[in-house]
Amino acid sequence: MVVGDNYIENSLVRVVFDGSLRIYDKEANRWAVEDGYLMACEDMPSKWDGWDIEAYYRRVCRRLEPMGFSIVERGPLRGCIEVNYGFRESSIRQRICVGAFSRRVDVESEVDWKERLTLLKAVYKLGVFGHNASFEIPYGVINRPTRPSNTWEVAKFEVPACVG
């Protein structure tokens, strides 16, 4: 495990935080995540706020800039970067951790959200492209196209994925 001022790496991956999250896959020799960040989006649905997310919300978003970050774990088996964000009256703390022998990168977010009619979104621009994406959901797996080709597929922009 190697830990620098703004990166953590093992023999499989290198995780860099320089205002945004980037993950380099050493075996594939490419960026698996080219840009990872948080966004706050206006949530003004036609019927139910906090539930009925409309497709247009993507146009009314603001990228959150980190207030600061630091390396919080430098052990031989795990390294972690902690990033702090602020948005209006809310605060977000993210921990980005890598194990010594794993290609898995854990991103844990602790959110004190005090906003109304605003949703928080994590965005990851991938350096890997495929025709479909698979997501684990309770009691199964769901597949969605990465490039929708009809109105039915366009309407499925949300993914009910399990988190932690």
N, C-alpha and C positions, 0 to 999 in steps of 0.2 A: 504494500500500500504506500503510495507516494502522495503527499499533501503539500500543496503550495499556497500562495496567498489567495488565489481565486480559483483553484482547481483541486480535484481529487482524482486519482487514477489508480487502477490496478492493471493486471496484464491483459484484461479484456476491453475495458472502457476507460475513457477520460471524460470527466464531467467538469465543465467550465462554467463559471458564473461571472459575467462581465457586464451586468445590467440586464442580461437575459440568460436563460439556461440553454446551454448547448451540450450535446452528448455525442462523443466520437466513438464509433465502433472500430476498435483496433484490428479485429479479424477481417472485417469487410473493407477496411480502409476508406471509410466515408462517415459523414455526419449522419447519425440516426435521427437526432433532433437538431435542426438548424437554428431554431429560435423558439424559446418557451417563455411565456409571460402571462400576466394576469390582466383582465379587462373588466371594467365596470360598464354595464350596459343599461340604458333606460328600459324599464319594464312597464310599458303602457299597453296592455292587451285589450282586445275588444270586449272580453267578458271577465275572466278571473285572473287577477294578478297573482304572481308567485306560482302559477300552475299552467296557465295558457300562454306559452311563449310563442310569439308570432315570428315568422321568418324575417320580417323587416327589422327586428331588433338589432341585427348585425350592423346596420348602418348608423346606429346611434350609440356608439361605444367609445370609451376612452381607455387607452393603455395606461396601466398604473406603473409609475416609476418607483423603483425601490428606494427606501429611505437610507438603507445601509445593509451590509452583509458582513459576515465573519465566519471563519472556520471554527466550529464548536466541538468537533471531535477529530483527533489526530492519532487514533489508536492503530495498532498493527493489524487489527481485524476489521476496522470500520472507520470511515471518515465522513463527516457531515458539514455541510455549509448551511448556515441559517440566514434567511433573508427577511427583512422587515419592510412592510408596506403600510402606508396610511392613505385613507380615502375619506374625505370629509370628517365624520365623527367615528369612523370605523378603523380597525387595525387588523392586519393579517401578518402572521408569522409562518414562514415556510421553512421546513427542514428538508434538505436534499442529501440523501445518504447513499453510500456505496459500500458494499462488503468487499473484503479482500479477494475473494475467489468467485465472485458472481458478476454477471453482466446486467443484473437487475439493478435499477436505480429507483429508490423509494422517494417519493415526494409527499410529505405530510404537511397539511395546512391547518393551522389553528386560526379560526376567524371569529372576531368579535364584530358582528355586522349589525349596525344600528341604522341602516338606511331603509327608506321606504321607496317602493317603485323603482328599485335598482337591483340588478342581479350581478353576481360576480361570476366570471368565466375564466377558466384556465385554457390557454391557447398553446398548442404545440405544433409548429410547422415542421413536418417530417422531411427527412432527406431520403426516405424510402417510399416508393410508390407502388400501388397495387390496384387491382380492379375492385376488390372487396375488402372490407374490414370486418373482423369478427370480434364480438363483445360478449363477455360472460355476463349473464343476467341470472336472477334467481331461477333455479330449476332448468337451466339450459344455456344455449348460445344463440345469438342473433347475428345474422350477416347483413351488411348494408353496402351498397355500391359506393365507391369513393367519388365517382363522377356520375351523378344522376342523369338519366336520359329521358325521363318522362315526368309528368306532373305527380304521379304517385310516389316516385322515388324522391322528387324534390321536396315533397311534404314530410319526408322522414329524415329531417336534418338533426333531430334530437335522438340520442341514444341512451336507453335506460341501462347504463353500465353499473356493475357493482363496484363500490369503492371501499377498500380496506375492510 
